[in-house]
Amino acid sequence: MYSFKNKKGVIFGSTGLLGSRLAKKLSELGADLILHGKSKEKLKKLDNQIKQLGKSSSLIEADLTDTNFYLNLQDIVLSRFEKLDFLINS
């Protein structure tokens, strides 16, 4: 199986069915993640599931239709990672 150890990624829509499964699997494979969702409760639940796998993630609660979010996205990512290896829009 491919290793995502030390790979850095962002998953938009991580609290949906596909996004949450991807987040958990990529965490199992060693990825460091920033997770996006509109629901704080769903993000926290997913974060707790990832913590049970021995990993941690950064959480972004935001509405993707808000243009101000995109103006700050680079700062958000760079505050957590020096580089970004992948981005998933789920």
PELINHU-V198371 format. One record per run of one state. SS is the DSSP state (~ for helix, > for strand, _ for the rest). FROM is the first residue (numbers start at 1). LEN is the number of residues. If there is no record, write none. Layout:
ss = {SS:SS}
from = {FROM:FROM}
len = {LEN:LEN}
This chain:
ss = {_:>:_:~:_:>:_:~:_:>:_:~:_:>:_}
from = {1:8:13:17:29:32:38:40:53:57:62:67:81:86:90}
len = {7:5:4:12:3:6:2:13:4:5:5:14:5:4:1}
